Amino acid sequence: MNYDELDLGRRQRILIVEDVRLNAQILVNVLQDEYDLRVASNGLEALEMVKEQMPDLILLDIIMPEMDGYAVCAELQSNPKTRDIPILFLTALEGDQNEAYGLELGAMDYIRKPFSVPIVKTKIRNHLELKRYKDLLKRDSRIDGLTRVPNRRRFDEAFSEERLRSERSKTPLSVLMIDLDLFKSYNDTYGHLQGDDVLKLVAKTLHNTLQRPGDLLARWGGEEFVALLPDTDCAGAIHVAEKLRSAIADLEIPHKSSTVAKIVTVSIGAASAVPGDVDSYMSLLQRADEAVYGAKDLGRNRVFAFEPNC
């Protein structure tokens, strides 16, 4: 996951689904300078392309071989991961009932052929601007305002998805609870503004230390962070946790009021689910939370793994 979760600088992606090659080529010619384009010649091919790379908008013909546009739209609308993609029907079908049916299925617009290029370009631009605005709202609702890493809401969503996936595939799943040691005394000594700067730096360092794209770091609350490690067993979780602990210590942020060290440190609790043991997945967060208290009880600035699964 990217640090800001959304790449606002990239060109937006449009999937053109059109079985008439001439129509597809006209659209490519007029749109290729502004957007990243992919072209599918039928509905089944379009659905495969959506799985490979999520488009920001789909221009969708209705009358096509194998699978028509209505069926494609219904399939995309039935999937929570794709239902927010704007679909613009582009069709020679006449009649208000056809337009009404397409809009009822969830399409955002209905453009009749032969189409006007300026109108098509304007409609695309308007719908993509709205899509970008919605993406920003969605991103900001899942990003911690101070540290700019995912917030607890985003973590809860990811954890629910990964837990179910790991249960089905019987693969390991690990969680790390990360707590800044004696951070209240840091704020009391240096002030909350400087404390906020430390939280930002710690968040960025933890995020950058997690190297796999599937790993997720989130702010749990206050001075606590949490890391979700899919396909990671207990030994792997301990290894990652030690790297995170060392990365924060290596920052050498002064903390003169700490009784642990004279720098900012973290205590980390690790817990791992046992493949095939449903209860271990369900109690994973609780055990990770207990483990971080185990690290504190042992003197802080250390990693402690929850014993039953390690």
Residue frames relative to the residue before (quaternion, step in Angstrom):
aa qw qx qy qz dx dy dz
M 1.0000 0.0000 0.0000 0.0000 0.00 0.00 0.00
N 0.4505 -0.6863 0.5030 0.2703 3.54 -0.94 0.91
Y 0.6463 -0.5542 0.3651 0.3766 3.55 -1.18 0.66
D 0.7686 0.3056 -0.1770 0.5334 3.60 1.00 -0.76
E 0.4667 -0.7490 0.3855 0.2693 3.59 1.33 0.27
L 0.7993 0.1487 -0.0856 0.5760 3.62 1.10 -0.30
D 0.2678 -0.7645 0.5691 0.1412 3.56 -0.72 1.11
L 0.1505 -0.8307 0.5328 0.0586 3.56 -0.14 1.29
G 0.6283 0.5694 -0.3381 0.4083 3.61 1.20 -0.23
R 0.5901 0.6032 -0.3779 0.3810 3.62 1.11 -0.43
R 0.5478 -0.5755 0.4815 0.3699 3.53 -1.27 0.37
Q 0.4823 -0.6778 0.4712 0.2933 3.55 -0.99 0.82
R 0.3961 -0.7482 0.5010 0.1799 3.54 -1.12 0.83
I 0.0843 -0.7768 0.6233 0.0306 3.55 -0.98 0.93
L 0.1932 -0.7452 0.6281 0.1130 3.54 -1.00 0.89
I 0.1700 -0.7726 0.6077 0.0693 3.58 -0.73 1.13
V 0.0632 -0.7918 0.6075 0.0023 3.57 -0.67 1.11
E 0.2714 0.7593 -0.5164 0.2883 3.56 -0.12 1.35
D 0.2872 -0.7953 0.5111 0.1544 3.59 -0.66 1.08
V 0.6218 0.4869 -0.3529 0.5018 3.63 1.25 -0.18
R 0.4182 -0.7638 0.4311 0.2362 3.55 -0.35 1.27
L 0.6341 0.5433 -0.3404 0.4323 3.60 0.98 -0.80
N 0.6585 0.5015 -0.3108 0.4673 3.60 0.92 -0.88
A 0.6464 0.5197 -0.3177 0.4596 3.56 0.97 -0.86
Q 0.6711 0.5044 -0.3030 0.4510 3.57 0.92 -0.88
I 0.6042 0.5446 -0.3565 0.4596 3.61 1.05 -0.72
L 0.6717 0.4954 -0.2958 0.4646 3.57 0.90 -0.94
V 0.6354 0.5219 -0.3303 0.4634 3.58 0.96 -0.82
N 0.6635 0.5314 -0.3112 0.4250 3.59 0.87 -0.94
V 0.7558 0.4012 -0.2236 0.4668 3.58 0.93 -0.85
L 0.7393 0.4218 -0.2254 0.4741 3.61 1.21 -0.37
Q 0.5583 0.6794 -0.3804 0.2863 3.59 1.11 -0.58
D 0.6323 0.5470 -0.3498 0.4228 3.61 1.11 -0.49
E 0.7503 0.4005 -0.2061 0.4839 3.58 1.18 -0.52
Y 0.8142 0.2252 -0.0679 0.5308 3.58 1.07 -0.71
D 0.4594 -0.6005 0.5637 0.3326 3.53 -1.37 0.27
L 0.1168 -0.8427 0.5256 0.0019 3.55 -0.57 1.17
R 0.0245 -0.7306 0.6801 0.0547 3.51 -1.31 0.59
V 0.2006 -0.7935 0.5685 0.0829 3.57 -1.06 0.75
A 0.0681 -0.7629 0.6425 0.0240 3.55 -1.00 0.95
S 0.3524 -0.7652 0.5065 0.1836 3.57 -1.01 0.81
N 0.7908 0.1104 -0.1080 0.5922 3.61 1.25 0.00
G 0.7099 -0.5034 0.3043 0.3873 3.55 -1.29 0.33
L 0.6541 0.5177 -0.3237 0.4464 3.58 0.93 -0.83
E 0.6450 0.5066 -0.3147 0.4778 3.56 1.00 -0.82
A 0.6251 0.5503 -0.3343 0.4412 3.58 1.04 -0.77
L 0.6652 0.5036 -0.3102 0.4557 3.59 0.90 -0.90
E 0.6319 0.5176 -0.3327 0.4714 3.59 1.03 -0.70
M 0.6556 0.5100 -0.3144 0.4595 3.59 0.97 -0.80
V 0.6185 0.5343 -0.3436 0.4625 3.58 1.05 -0.73
K 0.6361 0.5211 -0.3277 0.4652 3.61 1.03 -0.75
E 0.6736 0.5070 -0.2950 0.4496 3.58 0.99 -0.84
Q 0.7930 -0.0787 0.0957 0.5965 3.59 0.94 -0.90
M 0.3833 -0.7561 0.4877 0.2088 3.55 -0.61 1.16
P 0.2781 -0.7634 0.5546 0.1796 3.61 -0.68 1.01
D 0.4880 -0.6369 0.5034 0.3207 3.54 -1.30 0.28
L 0.7891 0.0147 0.0065 0.6141 3.59 1.23 -0.44
I 0.1816 -0.7762 0.5955 0.0991 3.56 -1.15 0.66
L 0.1963 -0.7160 0.6597 0.1165 3.54 -1.01 0.97
L 0.0328 -0.8649 0.4951 -0.0753 3.54 -0.30 1.29
D 0.3128 -0.7137 0.6016 0.1755 3.54 -0.78 1.12
I 0.4134 -0.7161 0.5021 0.2535 3.59 -1.15 0.49
I 0.7593 0.3290 -0.1936 0.5271 3.59 0.76 -1.03
M 0.2339 0.7589 -0.5655 0.2224 3.57 -0.35 1.31
P 0.5549 -0.5986 0.4487 0.3640 3.58 -1.18 0.42
E 0.8108 0.3167 -0.2421 0.4286 3.56 -1.36 0.43
M 0.7853 -0.1445 0.1417 0.5851 3.59 0.78 -1.02
D 0.2951 -0.7933 0.4999 0.1838 3.60 -0.48 1.12
G 0.7107 -0.4935 0.3120 0.3924 3.54 -1.33 0.30
Y 0.5928 0.5634 -0.3698 0.4409 3.58 1.08 -0.66
A 0.6712 0.4965 -0.2937 0.4655 3.59 0.93 -0.92
V 0.6236 0.5298 -0.3343 0.4676 3.58 1.04 -0.77
C 0.6574 0.5134 -0.3044 0.4599 3.57 0.91 -0.95
A 0.6583 0.5092 -0.3108 0.4592 3.59 0.90 -0.89
E 0.6430 0.5242 -0.3180 0.4590 3.58 0.99 -0.83
L 0.6830 0.4816 -0.2885 0.4672 3.59 0.89 -0.91
Q 0.6689 0.5046 -0.3005 0.4557 3.58 1.00 -0.78
S 0.6477 0.5336 -0.3185 0.4408 3.60 1.14 -0.53
N 0.6764 0.4668 -0.2746 0.4992 3.58 1.28 -0.34
P 0.4510 -0.7110 0.4634 0.2763 3.65 -0.61 1.06
K 0.6519 0.5364 -0.3193 0.4306 3.60 1.10 -0.63
T 0.7863 0.3166 -0.1575 0.5066 3.60 1.13 -0.55
R 0.5004 0.7043 -0.4182 0.2806 3.60 1.17 -0.23
D 0.6711 0.5008 -0.3087 0.4512 3.61 1.19 -0.38
I 0.4777 0.6482 -0.4580 0.3767 3.62 1.24 0.07
P 0.3940 -0.7164 0.5113 0.2646 3.65 -0.66 0.97
I 0.1293 -0.7795 0.6109 0.0492 3.57 -0.91 0.99
L 0.0939 -0.7717 0.6283 0.0299 3.55 -0.86 1.04
F 0.2851 -0.7531 0.5691 0.1662 3.58 -0.54 1.15
L 0.0757 -0.7685 0.6353 -0.0031 3.55 -1.01 0.95
T 0.2457 0.8208 -0.4535 0.2457 3.57 0.02 1.25
A 0.4520 -0.6636 0.5309 0.2711 3.54 -1.31 0.45
L 0.4449 0.6986 -0.4599 0.3202 3.60 1.22 -0.06
E 0.2554 -0.7636 0.5777 0.1338 3.56 -0.93 0.94
G 0.6393 0.5669 -0.3831 0.3509 3.54 -1.31 0.16
D 0.4923 -0.6775 0.4709 0.2774 3.53 -0.93 0.97
Q 0.6131 0.5704 -0.3649 0.4069 3.58 1.09 -0.66
N 0.6295 0.5212 -0.3372 0.4673 3.61 1.08 -0.65
E 0.6507 0.5025 -0.3152 0.4741 3.57 0.99 -0.84
A 0.6561 0.5149 -0.3151 0.4530 3.58 0.91 -0.90
Y 0.6457 0.5249 -0.3230 0.4509 3.58 0.98 -0.85
G 0.6608 0.5153 -0.3070 0.4511 3.58 0.96 -0.88
L 0.6711 0.4878 -0.2941 0.4745 3.56 0.98 -0.84
E 0.6277 0.5314 -0.3326 0.4615 3.58 1.08 -0.71
L 0.6264 0.5405 -0.3354 0.4505 3.58 1.13 -0.61
G 0.6481 -0.5352 0.3167 0.4395 3.57 1.22 -0.41
A 0.4329 0.6881 -0.4758 0.3357 3.60 1.25 0.07
M 0.4577 -0.7010 0.4836 0.2554 3.57 -1.16 0.65
D 0.8067 0.0111 0.0281 0.5902 3.58 1.14 -0.58
Y 0.2278 -0.7560 0.6068 0.0919 3.53 -1.32 0.45
I 0.0184 -0.8175 0.5733 -0.0518 3.59 -0.40 1.26
R 0.2880 -0.7896 0.5220 0.1455 3.55 -0.71 1.08
K 0.3762 -0.6843 0.5802 0.2314 3.54 -1.19 0.70
P 0.5181 -0.1957 -0.8326 -0.0004 1.52 -2.15 1.29
F 0.3578 -0.7789 0.4831 0.1789 3.55 -0.79 1.02
S 0.4243 -0.6532 0.5664 0.2692 3.50 -1.34 0.47
V 0.4671 -0.7073 0.4540 0.2745 3.58 -0.65 1.09
P 0.6639 0.4899 -0.3376 0.4532 3.68 0.81 -0.79
I 0.6519 0.5032 -0.3272 0.4635 3.60 0.98 -0.76
V 0.6403 0.5196 -0.3270 0.4617 3.59 0.94 -0.87
K 0.6729 0.4971 -0.3018 0.4571 3.61 0.88 -0.91
T 0.6566 0.5078 -0.3140 0.4609 3.60 1.00 -0.80
K 0.6539 0.5022 -0.3154 0.4698 3.57 0.94 -0.85
I 0.6349 0.5233 -0.3294 0.4633 3.59 0.96 -0.84
R 0.6709 0.5041 -0.3052 0.4501 3.59 0.84 -0.95
N 0.6673 0.5068 -0.3081 0.4505 3.58 0.91 -0.87
H 0.6898 0.4711 -0.2877 0.4685 3.58 0.91 -0.90
L 0.6504 0.5034 -0.3271 0.4654 3.61 1.04 -0.66
E 0.6138 0.5265 -0.3535 0.4701 3.60 1.05 -0.63
L 0.6478 0.5003 -0.3127 0.4819 3.57 1.01 -0.80
K 0.6353 0.5287 -0.3244 0.4600 3.59 1.02 -0.82
R 0.6560 0.5052 -0.3170 0.4625 3.59 0.92 -0.86
Y 0.6366 0.5246 -0.3252 0.4623 3.59 0.99 -0.81
K 0.6624 0.4933 -0.3047 0.4744 3.59 0.94 -0.86
D 0.6331 0.5290 -0.3318 0.4575 3.58 1.02 -0.77
L 0.6357 0.5268 -0.3252 0.4610 3.58 1.03 -0.77
L 0.6537 0.5003 -0.3126 0.4739 3.57 0.94 -0.87
K 0.6571 0.5109 -0.3086 0.4604 3.56 0.96 -0.87
R 0.6504 0.5162 -0.3162 0.4589 3.57 0.95 -0.87
D 0.7067 0.4825 -0.2787 0.4360 3.56 0.79 -1.05
S 0.6283 0.5293 -0.3467 0.4527 3.60 1.12 -0.49
R 0.7372 0.3820 -0.2073 0.5173 3.58 1.27 -0.30
I 0.6408 0.4972 -0.3142 0.4933 3.57 1.31 0.15
D 0.4553 -0.6696 0.5133 0.2842 3.55 -0.97 0.86
G 0.4920 -0.7182 0.4142 0.2657 3.56 -0.72 1.09
L 0.7013 0.4606 -0.2799 0.4665 3.61 1.02 -0.67
T 0.8154 0.3173 -0.1409 0.4632 3.57 0.60 -1.16
R 0.3257 -0.7847 0.4618 0.2549 3.60 1.29 -0.37
V 0.5064 0.5448 -0.4808 0.4643 3.56 1.10 0.67
P 0.6922 -0.4565 0.3261 0.4540 3.63 -1.18 0.28
N 0.3832 -0.7228 0.5292 0.2249 3.55 -1.10 0.70
R 0.7465 -0.4067 0.2717 0.4510 3.57 -1.29 -0.03
R 0.5971 0.5635 -0.3634 0.4404 3.58 1.07 -0.66
R 0.6730 0.4793 -0.2958 0.4795 3.57 0.91 -0.90
F 0.6301 0.5277 -0.3407 0.4564 3.58 0.99 -0.77
D 0.6490 0.5256 -0.3285 0.4411 3.59 0.88 -0.90
E 0.6406 0.5135 -0.3231 0.4706 3.59 1.01 -0.77
A 0.6879 0.4808 -0.2830 0.4643 3.57 0.85 -0.99
F 0.6492 0.5228 -0.3246 0.4471 3.57 0.96 -0.84
S 0.6388 0.5270 -0.3249 0.4567 3.58 0.97 -0.83
E 0.6692 0.4961 -0.2961 0.4674 3.58 0.95 -0.90
E 0.7063 0.4641 -0.2739 0.4592 3.59 0.84 -0.98
R 0.6176 0.5440 -0.3563 0.4424 3.59 1.03 -0.69
L 0.6725 0.4830 -0.2956 0.4766 3.58 0.90 -0.90
R 0.6478 0.5137 -0.3233 0.4604 3.59 0.97 -0.82
S 0.6817 0.4905 -0.2899 0.4591 3.57 0.91 -0.90
E 0.6172 0.5363 -0.3422 0.4629 3.57 1.07 -0.71
R 0.6780 0.4974 -0.2942 0.4543 3.57 0.92 -0.94
S 0.7677 0.3703 -0.1908 0.4870 3.57 0.88 -0.96
K 0.3443 -0.7640 0.4756 0.2674 3.58 1.35 -0.11
T 0.4078 0.6768 -0.4947 0.3618 3.53 0.86 1.07
P 0.5753 -0.6076 0.4079 0.3652 3.61 -1.11 0.54
L 0.0646 -0.7606 0.6452 0.0330 3.52 -1.28 0.52
S 0.0676 -0.8203 0.5679 0.0028 3.57 -0.84 0.97
V 0.1614 -0.7582 0.6263 0.0827 3.53 -1.28 0.58
L 0.1417 -0.7635 0.6250 0.0801 3.55 -1.10 0.81
M 0.1723 -0.7406 0.6406 0.1074 3.55 -0.94 0.95
I 0.1071 -0.8187 0.5639 -0.0141 3.55 -0.72 1.15
D 0.0232 -0.8173 0.5740 -0.0457 3.57 -0.63 1.13
L 0.3786 -0.7045 0.5474 0.2462 3.60 -0.85 0.96
D 0.4357 -0.7358 0.4620 0.2351 3.53 -0.70 1.11
L 0.8734 -0.0356 0.0058 0.4856 3.53 -1.03 1.00
F 0.2050 0.8305 -0.4996 0.1366 3.57 0.98 0.81
K 0.5450 0.5949 -0.4106 0.4248 3.60 1.12 -0.40
S 0.6723 0.4783 -0.3008 0.4782 3.55 0.94 -0.84
Y 0.5779 0.5587 -0.3805 0.4572 3.60 1.16 -0.52
N 0.6744 0.4874 -0.2926 0.4713 3.58 0.88 -0.95
D 0.6405 0.5276 -0.3227 0.4552 3.57 1.03 -0.80
T 0.7044 0.4710 -0.2565 0.4649 3.58 1.06 -0.77
Y 0.8227 0.2695 -0.1006 0.4904 3.56 0.80 -1.05
G 0.5486 -0.6129 0.4027 0.4016 3.59 1.22 -0.29
H 0.5924 -0.6246 0.3860 0.3316 3.55 -1.13 0.70
L 0.5978 0.5625 -0.3797 0.4266 3.61 1.06 -0.57
Q 0.6734 0.4560 -0.2925 0.5030 3.57 0.95 -0.84
G 0.6030 0.5557 -0.3520 0.4513 3.57 1.11 -0.65
D 0.6328 0.5240 -0.3242 0.4690 3.57 1.04 -0.77
D 0.6309 0.5263 -0.3334 0.4625 3.58 1.01 -0.77
V 0.6379 0.5195 -0.3251 0.4663 3.57 1.03 -0.76
L 0.6399 0.5281 -0.3260 0.4532 3.58 0.95 -0.85
K 0.6381 0.5222 -0.3226 0.4649 3.59 1.01 -0.80
L 0.6829 0.4862 -0.2861 0.4640 3.56 0.89 -0.95
V 0.6419 0.5179 -0.3200 0.4662 3.58 0.97 -0.82
A 0.6491 0.5209 -0.3198 0.4529 3.59 0.92 -0.89
K 0.6744 0.4927 -0.2976 0.4625 3.57 0.88 -0.93
T 0.6593 0.5117 -0.3081 0.4567 3.57 0.98 -0.83
L 0.6492 0.5052 -0.3160 0.4726 3.58 0.94 -0.85
H 0.6502 0.5203 -0.3133 0.4565 3.57 0.93 -0.91
N 0.7047 0.4703 -0.2731 0.4557 3.59 0.83 -0.96
T 0.6346 0.5352 -0.3302 0.4493 3.59 1.15 -0.54
L 0.6106 0.4922 -0.3483 0.5134 3.58 1.18 -0.51
Q 0.2029 -0.8585 0.4645 0.0770 3.57 -0.30 1.25
R 0.6721 0.5072 -0.3210 0.4336 3.62 1.07 -0.54
P 0.5476 -0.6440 0.4188 0.3317 3.63 -0.91 0.85
G 0.6837 0.5139 -0.2917 0.4283 3.60 1.05 -0.68
D 0.5620 0.5959 -0.3925 0.4184 3.59 1.22 -0.31
L 0.1480 -0.7978 0.5817 0.0576 3.57 -1.08 0.71
L 0.1257 -0.7499 0.6456 0.0705 3.53 -0.97 0.96
A 0.0218 0.7952 -0.6050 0.0331 3.58 -0.95 0.88
R 0.4498 -0.6315 0.5415 0.3252 3.53 -1.25 0.38
W 0.3237 -0.7718 0.5252 0.1538 3.53 -0.69 1.16
G 0.6696 -0.4322 0.3049 0.5214 3.55 1.12 -0.71
G 0.8242 0.1323 -0.1079 0.5399 3.59 -0.99 0.76
E 0.7715 -0.2857 0.2417 0.5146 3.55 -0.71 -1.12
E 0.5503 0.6154 -0.3875 0.4104 3.59 1.20 0.44
F 0.0948 -0.7582 0.6432 0.0482 3.53 -1.16 0.79
V 0.1724 -0.7681 0.6067 0.1103 3.56 -1.26 0.33
A 0.1574 -0.7799 0.6007 0.0783 3.56 -1.07 0.78
L 0.2069 -0.7584 0.6104 0.0971 3.55 -0.97 0.96
L 0.0699 -0.8225 0.5638 -0.0272 3.56 -0.67 1.17
P 0.1735 -0.7985 0.5685 0.0959 3.64 -0.08 1.21
D 0.8419 0.1663 -0.1335 0.4957 3.55 -1.27 0.54
T 0.5547 0.5814 -0.3936 0.4464 3.57 1.06 0.79
D 0.2644 -0.7670 0.5634 0.1562 3.58 -0.75 1.04
C 0.7675 -0.3913 0.2410 0.4469 3.55 -1.31 0.01
A 0.6545 0.5117 -0.3229 0.4534 3.59 0.90 -0.88
G 0.6593 0.5018 -0.3048 0.4698 3.57 1.00 -0.83
A 0.6382 0.5314 -0.3250 0.4524 3.58 1.02 -0.81
I 0.6444 0.5121 -0.3199 0.4692 3.59 0.96 -0.84
H 0.6354 0.5329 -0.3222 0.4566 3.58 1.00 -0.84
V 0.6691 0.4796 -0.2960 0.4844 3.60 0.90 -0.91
A 0.6449 0.5360 -0.3224 0.4391 3.58 0.93 -0.88
E 0.6578 0.5037 -0.3118 0.4652 3.59 0.96 -0.82
K 0.6186 0.5300 -0.3382 0.4711 3.59 1.08 -0.70
L 0.6554 0.5038 -0.3100 0.4696 3.58 0.98 -0.83
R 0.6463 0.5218 -0.3201 0.4556 3.57 0.93 -0.91
S 0.6799 0.4904 -0.2869 0.4637 3.59 0.91 -0.92
A 0.6308 0.5490 -0.3395 0.4306 3.59 1.00 -0.80
I 0.6681 0.4778 -0.3080 0.4801 3.60 1.00 -0.75
A 0.6381 0.5181 -0.3291 0.4648 3.58 0.98 -0.79
D 0.6532 0.5364 -0.3104 0.4350 3.58 1.03 -0.81
L 0.5471 0.6011 -0.4062 0.4176 3.61 1.20 -0.28
E 0.1648 -0.8372 0.5005 0.1465 3.57 1.24 -0.60
I 0.1837 0.7787 -0.5660 0.1991 3.54 0.84 1.05
P 0.4373 -0.7241 0.4550 0.2782 3.65 -0.53 1.06
H 0.0537 0.7631 -0.6406 0.0671 3.55 -1.05 0.89
K 0.1137 -0.8701 0.4770 0.0494 3.54 0.46 1.25
S 0.6829 0.4759 -0.3018 0.4648 3.60 1.16 -0.40
S 0.4860 0.6656 -0.4373 0.3598 3.61 1.25 0.07
T 0.3101 -0.7378 0.5701 0.1859 3.54 -1.06 0.79
V 0.5772 0.5798 -0.3680 0.4418 3.59 1.32 0.00
A 0.7317 -0.1828 0.1720 0.6338 3.54 0.90 -1.05
K 0.5280 -0.6358 0.4506 0.3375 3.56 -1.20 0.23
I 0.6413 0.4214 -0.3323 0.5484 3.54 1.24 0.58
V 0.6020 -0.5398 0.4324 0.3992 3.57 -1.27 0.26
T 0.0175 -0.7945 0.6061 -0.0334 3.57 -0.88 1.00
V 0.2679 -0.7465 0.5820 0.1798 3.55 -1.32 0.18
S 0.2500 -0.6987 0.6448 0.1829 3.51 -1.31 0.53
I 0.1085 -0.8189 0.5635 0.0101 3.57 -0.88 0.97
G 0.1573 -0.7676 0.6163 0.0786 3.54 -0.96 0.97
A 0.1473 -0.8006 0.5789 0.0471 3.58 -0.88 0.97
A 0.0432 0.7684 -0.6379 0.0282 3.54 -1.09 0.77
S 0.1143 -0.7984 0.5906 0.0278 3.56 -1.05 0.83
A 0.4048 -0.6912 0.5458 0.2458 3.54 -1.12 0.76
V 0.3923 -0.6999 0.5496 0.2329 3.53 -1.13 0.71
P 0.4722 -0.6822 0.4666 0.3065 3.63 -0.65 1.01
G 0.7944 0.2684 -0.2224 0.4974 3.55 -0.81 1.05
D 0.6714 0.4511 -0.2900 0.5114 3.60 1.25 -0.31
V 0.2979 -0.8008 0.4933 0.1633 3.59 -0.07 1.30
D 0.6356 0.5520 -0.3379 0.4209 3.59 0.95 -0.81
S 0.6491 0.5290 -0.3291 0.4365 3.57 1.03 -0.74
Y 0.6178 0.5127 -0.3489 0.4834 3.59 1.15 -0.51
M 0.6685 0.5293 -0.3012 0.4269 3.56 0.94 -0.92
S 0.7637 0.3745 -0.1895 0.4905 3.58 1.00 -0.82
L 0.3271 0.8044 -0.4601 0.1851 3.58 1.30 0.10
L 0.6871 0.4842 -0.2950 0.4544 3.59 0.83 -0.93
Q 0.6393 0.5269 -0.3276 0.4542 3.57 0.98 -0.83
R 0.6896 0.4809 -0.2893 0.4576 3.58 0.91 -0.88
A 0.6165 0.5261 -0.3488 0.4707 3.59 1.10 -0.63
D 0.6379 0.5221 -0.3164 0.4693 3.57 1.06 -0.78
E 0.6456 0.5010 -0.3154 0.4824 3.59 1.01 -0.79
A 0.6473 0.5415 -0.3216 0.4293 3.57 1.02 -0.79
V 0.6420 0.5122 -0.3478 0.4523 3.61 0.97 -0.73
Y 0.6209 0.5048 -0.3493 0.4874 3.59 1.10 -0.56
G 0.5903 0.5551 -0.3611 0.4615 3.57 1.15 -0.55
A 0.6436 0.5126 -0.3191 0.4702 3.57 1.02 -0.80
K 0.6490 0.5108 -0.3188 0.4650 3.58 1.00 -0.77
D 0.6532 0.5286 -0.3139 0.4420 3.57 0.97 -0.88
L 0.6902 0.4735 -0.2721 0.4747 3.58 1.14 -0.60
G 0.7331 -0.4431 0.2298 0.4619 3.58 1.24 0.17
R 0.4532 -0.7066 0.4282 0.3346 3.60 1.30 -0.01
N 0.7729 0.3194 -0.2792 0.4719 3.54 -1.41 0.15
R 0.6429 0.4721 -0.3367 0.5004 3.54 0.91 0.96
V 0.4291 -0.6567 0.5548 0.2771 3.53 -1.39 0.19
F 0.0367 -0.7801 0.6246 0.0048 3.55 -0.98 0.90
A 0.2081 -0.7888 0.5702 0.0970 3.56 -0.83 1.02
F 0.5040 -0.6445 0.4830 0.3119 3.55 -1.00 0.82
E 0.4817 -0.7645 0.3534 0.2419 3.55 -0.40 1.28
P 0.6534 0.5624 -0.3731 0.3429 3.69 0.66 -0.88
N 0.7910 0.2859 -0.1596 0.5168 3.61 1.04 -0.63
C 0.6702 0.4781 -0.3020 0.4807 3.60 1.20 0.29
